[in-house]
């Protein structure tokens, strides 16, 4: 889905222009929150290939991206490697992990966006300048969002966000 900058509210566009780093949850954002469990216990998830093209747009615009996930499944790191973005996984405290990521990137919470979908994302969503949730996010985090995607997690929501950033950042301020 291509975002239209003319439909971005002026306050949202202003926030987007201030963002230097977008952190994404993995399950429910890059995935549709489903898991395939094989007989031997291995797990697999489904992601949208379109997200990779979107993330390259963010990179070209100078906006860093990273995955912050509590999930321990190695598929998270494998996908982040394939996408060429940083990843912190298996973290019990996403807010502490995001705080460290921002410090390492010399960014503040006012220069950060976080994309989440569930209650364990609330801490990060509450602290960043631009909290974003996917369309099918849990009701507990909807009220924290400044932007809610039109696309559900795992079906191009990451791409939608990247396209929105690209459209806004391509426009004169």
Secondary structure, DSSP 8 states (H G I E B T S, - for coil): ----GGGS-HHHHHHHHH--EEEE-STTTTB-S--EE-TTS-EE--B-THHHHHHHHHHHTT-EEEEEES---THHHHHHHHHT-EEEES-S-HHHHHHHHHHHTT--GGGEEEEE-SGGGHHHHHHSSEEEE-TT--HHHHTT-SEE-SS-TTTTHHHHHHHHHHHHHHS--
